Amino acid sequence: MTIEEIKSQIEVINKGIDEKIETASKKWADATREEQKKTVDELKVDFVKHSDIVKKLQEHADKLDMRIQKQGSGERKHKVVELADFLKSDDAFNKFKSGQVDKMTSEGLAKMLSYKVDDMTQALALSDVNTVIPPHNVPGIFYDPDTMFRVRNLMPVGTTTSNLVRVVYESAETLSTYTDITAEGSEYKQGDFDLSVRDAVVYKITNYIIVSEEMLEDVDGLASYIYARMPSKIAVKENQQLLYGTGSSQISGLSTNATAYSDNLADSTVTLIDVLADAKRQLVDDEYTPTEILLHPADATKYLKLEKDSQGRYIYPWIFTNQPMTIDGVRVVETTAVTQGHFFVGDFRRAAQVFDRRQNTVEMVNTNEDDFIKGMITVRAAERIALAIYRPTAFLYGSIANAVAVGSA
């Protein structure tokens, strides 16, 4: 077999490879990474088979060519040697990778045979990490908490079947003046009472949201979250109304009805501890028994917990213990329901009462407006309550800054 015949067979083999590559190249752009890799693997197998034939032909060509080389002929190595060298180079790979080769030929095959195998990291080997490796979902929906304190828990709680709670109270009396020692046979001392009524209107506190059926069905824990959060917001507003309701289209709250703190100290070194102790004394003077002092946590920390004497020693040892704070035997309650800078002192257990007309409830319906045809759910929460204040003078309310400033005058 002559060298020309060997070259002819090699060209036939190369043409067959090129035809297979051309067929694959037509689908290459639209193929997935997995399909491209499969094509490369199949062509590798074909190339190995053909390369065996080429190798045998080359061995035969080398024998025939040896004589020519010994004779110093300048004839260059035949095409199969050039192809082998070319396939070992990066030139065709770089051309194909950069798009300079518009279809796969033997040069394209060189690129595929030189295809770099990626390390199997999550970033390189996984098309969607969160799908292949599903995340560990913690059950529930987490949120910043509302205050757990409830003003209503300091007072008796009852129920009413009306929209108005009426309280009859003694508005004036003269018996204190005329009650006295009476001699035998003498006329009894006469006095009188004046009775009035104080009405506590039942008010409604509400909120609502609109949520899709899909949200309720697909979001794990959403229903429980809604049933917890909406009543919680009602309770926070209830706290505000019981303490600070103005009585104008609102609940008439404790601050509106309480007696303003009256300074009796006139001490240049007066502190909040002094003020609260004197407030307790004022209520005791009026024959009440104070049960709680309400303070914002920032005020309790600044004016009570961190209060020190002239030598830097804490006034109260509770800073190092778990004992509840007390001022002259009255429990101090820290709560963000109280506006910072204010304080309440009162006989909460006997001087006022909360009445529920409708307790805090949550309802879900799909019949609001066009909810049904849109697949939406309206969720609403509401309560109806009244605050009956039996003895307004059993509560003292004041500004810390004003109380301390007046005391220091």
C-alpha positions, 0 to 999 in steps of 0.5 A, a space after each residue: 500500500 502506497 503512502 497516497 493510499 494510506 492518506 486516502 483511507 485516513 481522509 475517509 476516516 476523518 470524513 466519517 468523524 466529521 459527519 458525526 460531529 456535524 450532526 451533533 453540532 446542529 443540536 449543540 446550541 440547544 442541548 443541555 449540559 448533560 446532553 452535550 457531555 453525552 455527545 462528547 462521550 459517544 464521539 470519544 468512543 468513535 474516535 478511539 475506534 478510528 484512532 486504532 485504525 489510523 495507528 495501524 495505518 501510520 505504522 505501515 506508513 512509517 515503514 514505507 516512509 523510512 526509506 524516504 527519510 533515510 534518503 534525506 527526503 524533505 517530504 513532511 510527515 503525513 496528515 495523520 501525524 499532523 492530526 495527532 499533534 493537533 488534537 494534543 494542542 489547545 489551539 482548536 479547543 480555544 477556537 471552538 470555545 471562543 466561537 471562532 469555529 462555527 461548526 464542529 469538524 475535526 478541530 471541534 472534536 479536539 475541543 471535545 476531547 480536551 473538554 475540562 471536567 469540573 470538580 463536583 462542588 455544589 456550585 458547579 455540579 448542582 443546577 439548583 442547590 435548594 431543589 437537590 438539597 432541600 432546606 431544613 424548614 423550622 416549623 412556625 412563623 417567627 415575629 417580634 413579640 407584643 407585650 404580654 402584660 394585660 392591664 385587665 389582669 390587675 382588675 376584676 373582669 366581668 361580662 355584660 349583656 348591654 352596650 352600657 355599664 352604669 355605675 351608681 356612686 356617692 357624689 357628695 355627703 354631709 354625714 361626716 359633718 353632722 355625725 356626732 355625740 347625741 344626748 339622751 332625748 335629744 334630736 339625732 344628727 341629720 345628714 344626707 347623701 347625693 348619688 349620681 351615675 357614671 356610665 361606661 360605654 362598651 366600645 369595639 376594638 377591631 382589625 382585619 386582613 384579606 388573605 388568599 385561599 392558596 396562602 392559607 393552604 400552602 404556607 405552613 403555620 399561617 393559620 396559627 400565626 394569624 390566630 395568634 397575631 391578630 388578637 395580640 394586636 387587639 390586646 395591645 390596643 386594649 392596654 392603651 385604651 384602659 390606661 390612656 383612653 380619652 373618653 371622647 369616642 374612646 374608653 374613658 381610661 385610668 389616666 383620664 379619671 385618676 387623681 393627679 399626683 400632688 407634691 408634698 415633699 418640697 425636698 431638694 434631693 427628692 427622687 422617684 422613690 420618694 415620689 412613689 412612696 408619697 403617692 402610696 401614702 396619699 392613697 392610704 390617707 384616703 383609705 385605699 389600699 394600693 396594689 400596684 405601681 406601673 412604670 415603663 421598664 426604662 424608668 424602672 431601670 433608671 430611677 429604681 434599679 440603678 439608684 445609688 447612694 452617695 458612695 455608689 452603692 445600690 439603694 435596693 438589693 433586688 439588682 442582684 436578686 430575683 425578688 420583685 421590686 416593691 415601694 413601701 410594700 406595693 409591687 412595681 410592675 414594669 410594662 411598655 403599656 405605660 408611656 415612658 416618663 409616666 407612673 400609675 399608683 392605684 388600688 386596681 383590685 377594688 376600684 375598677 372593673 373590666 366588662 366583656 361584651 364580646 371577648 377577643 375573637 377571630 373569624 374567617 369568611 369568604 363572603 365579604 364583597 367578591 371574596 368568594 369568586 376571587 378565592 380570598 378569605 377575610 379574617 377579622 378580629 374584634 372585642 367589645 369591652 367597657 371599663 367601669 371605674 368605681 372609685 376614681 380617687 383610688 388611682 394616682 397618675 403623674 409625670 415623673 419629670 414634673 413630680 421630681 421637679 416640683 419636689 425639688 422646688 
